[in-house]
Amino acid sequence: MQTMFTLRLFKPDDLDTVMQLNRSYLPENYSSLFFMDLHRRFPKTFIVAEEDKAIIGYVMCRIETPFPGVGLLGVAKRGHVISIAVTPKYRRRGVGSMLMKKALAAMVEYNAKQCVLEVRTGNTGGINLYRKLGFHVKRTIHRYYADGEDACVMARGLPYEPGSGN
Ligand SMILES: CC(C)(COP(=O)(O)OP(=O)(O)OC[C@H]1O[C@@H](n2cnc3c(N)ncnc32)[C@H](O)[C@@H]1OP(=O)(O)O)[C@@H](O)C(=O)NCCC(=O)NCCS
């Protein structure tokens, strides 16, 4: 069954719902200040999915310059997916993919040339989602998460084009 969801930019009124989703479905939780700071700085890459006016998923990102201060020397900016989650009832219907695709397109608007993210090595669903979008595992960070689990660092070039990982 195809879900009739829509995507739109996050707005401050969504904060409580998005924080609730974050706390319910991810072990990595953040303060309201952190969410609002990313919204203020990078509004185009903070996106929610809605169905029947209820938020069923979100993606929140940051735009980074790997070596701050040397941006003028041509070091490429990159988008960093900080957090993404979809309500379990709505999973495997393309919501996560569409959130990611919209975020990747928005990263290009911020002039990012690459997208990076961390995902738990045991998060098969997440890893499959990112692989399907052309991400590759770059390296593993041992005990990256607070509970000791390792992280895969995954990346792909931008712009996103279906079928290419660049
Ligand atoms: C990861 C997550 C965002 C995926 O959202 P989603 O809406 O289900 O993703 P999609 O429907 O777009 O899935 C796209 C593809 O990803 C892969 N995938 C997604 N979930 C999967 C799972 N549980 N097991 C295996 N593959 C999975 C599949 O290849 C899927 O394509 P298919 O359904 O045609 O087989 C969602 O499972 C979630 O919120 N998980 C908890 C939070 C989380 O782990 N976030 C990522 C942290 S890095």
PDBQT file of the ligand as one rigid body, heavy atoms in Angstrom, charges set to zero:
ROOT
HETATM    1  C1  LIG A 201      15.610   3.912   8.810  1.00  0.00    +0.000 C 
HETATM    2  C2  LIG A 201      14.207   4.474   8.570  1.00  0.00    +0.000 C 
HETATM    3  C3  LIG A 201      14.267   6.008   8.649  1.00  0.00    +0.000 C 
HETATM    4  C4  LIG A 201      13.734   4.044   7.172  1.00  0.00    +0.000 C 
HETATM    5  O1  LIG A 201      12.493   4.681   6.916  1.00  0.00    +0.000 OA
HETATM    6  P1  LIG A 201      11.464   4.057   5.878  1.00  0.00    +0.000 P 
HETATM    7  O2  LIG A 201      10.401   5.068   5.636  1.00  0.00    +0.000 OA
HETATM    8  O3  LIG A 201      11.021   2.719   6.333  1.00  0.00    +0.000 OA
HETATM    9  O4  LIG A 201      12.384   3.890   4.585  1.00  0.00    +0.000 OA
HETATM   10  P2  LIG A 201      11.915   3.509   3.097  1.00  0.00    +0.000 P 
HETATM   11  O5  LIG A 201      10.531   2.950   3.090  1.00  0.00    +0.000 OA
HETATM   12  O6  LIG A 201      12.170   4.671   2.222  1.00  0.00    +0.000 OA
HETATM   13  O7  LIG A 201      12.929   2.322   2.760  1.00  0.00    +0.000 OA
HETATM   14  C5  LIG A 201      13.801   2.406   1.644  1.00  0.00    +0.000 C 
HETATM   15  C6  LIG A 201      14.650   1.151   1.604  1.00  0.00    +0.000 C 
HETATM   16  O8  LIG A 201      15.477   1.059   2.747  1.00  0.00    +0.000 OA
HETATM   17  C7  LIG A 201      15.639  -0.317   3.103  1.00  0.00    +0.000 C 
HETATM   18  N1  LIG A 201      15.034  -0.562   4.409  1.00  0.00    +0.000 N 
HETATM   19  C8  LIG A 201      14.294   0.280   5.144  1.00  0.00    +0.000 A 
HETATM   20  N2  LIG A 201      13.960  -0.294   6.315  1.00  0.00    +0.000 NA
HETATM   21  C9  LIG A 201      14.485  -1.538   6.309  1.00  0.00    +0.000 A 
HETATM   22  C10 LIG A 201      14.491  -2.613   7.231  1.00  0.00    +0.000 A 
HETATM   23  N3  LIG A 201      13.843  -2.533   8.411  1.00  0.00    +0.000 N 
HETATM   24  N4  LIG A 201      15.153  -3.739   6.912  1.00  0.00    +0.000 NA
HETATM   25  C11 LIG A 201      15.792  -3.854   5.752  1.00  0.00    +0.000 A 
HETATM   26  N5  LIG A 201      15.833  -2.859   4.812  1.00  0.00    +0.000 NA
HETATM   27  C12 LIG A 201      15.177  -1.722   5.096  1.00  0.00    +0.000 A 
HETATM   28  C13 LIG A 201      14.917  -1.122   2.043  1.00  0.00    +0.000 C 
HETATM   29  O9  LIG A 201      15.851  -1.372   1.007  1.00  0.00    +0.000 OA
HETATM   30  C14 LIG A 201      13.866  -0.137   1.586  1.00  0.00    +0.000 C 
HETATM   31  O10 LIG A 201      13.395  -0.385   0.308  1.00  0.00    +0.000 OA
HETATM   32  P3  LIG A 201      12.190  -1.484   0.114  1.00  0.00    +0.000 P 
HETATM   33  O11 LIG A 201      11.135  -1.189   1.141  1.00  0.00    +0.000 OA
HETATM   34  O12 LIG A 201      11.740  -1.232  -1.289  1.00  0.00    +0.000 OA
HETATM   35  O13 LIG A 201      12.833  -2.814   0.330  1.00  0.00    +0.000 OA
HETATM   36  C15 LIG A 201      13.195   3.912   9.611  1.00  0.00    +0.000 C 
HETATM   37  O14 LIG A 201      13.307   2.494   9.630  1.00  0.00    +0.000 OA
HETATM   38  C16 LIG A 201      13.403   4.420  11.009  1.00  0.00    +0.000 C 
HETATM   39  O15 LIG A 201      12.864   5.467  11.383  1.00  0.00    +0.000 OA
HETATM   40  N6  LIG A 201      14.197   3.697  11.823  1.00  0.00    +0.000 N 
HETATM   41  C17 LIG A 201      14.445   4.105  13.217  1.00  0.00    +0.000 C 
HETATM   42  C18 LIG A 201      15.340   5.327  13.268  1.00  0.00    +0.000 C 
HETATM   43  C19 LIG A 201      16.627   5.059  12.533  1.00  0.00    +0.000 C 
HETATM   44  O16 LIG A 201      17.213   3.989  12.586  1.00  0.00    +0.000 OA
HETATM   45  N7  LIG A 201      17.109   6.110  11.849  1.00  0.00    +0.000 N 
HETATM   46  C20 LIG A 201      18.364   6.044  11.109  1.00  0.00    +0.000 C 
HETATM   47  C21 LIG A 201      19.483   6.309  12.031  1.00  0.00    +0.000 C 
HETATM   48  S1  LIG A 201      21.015   6.535  11.143  1.00  0.00    +0.000 SA
ENDROOT
TORSDOF 0
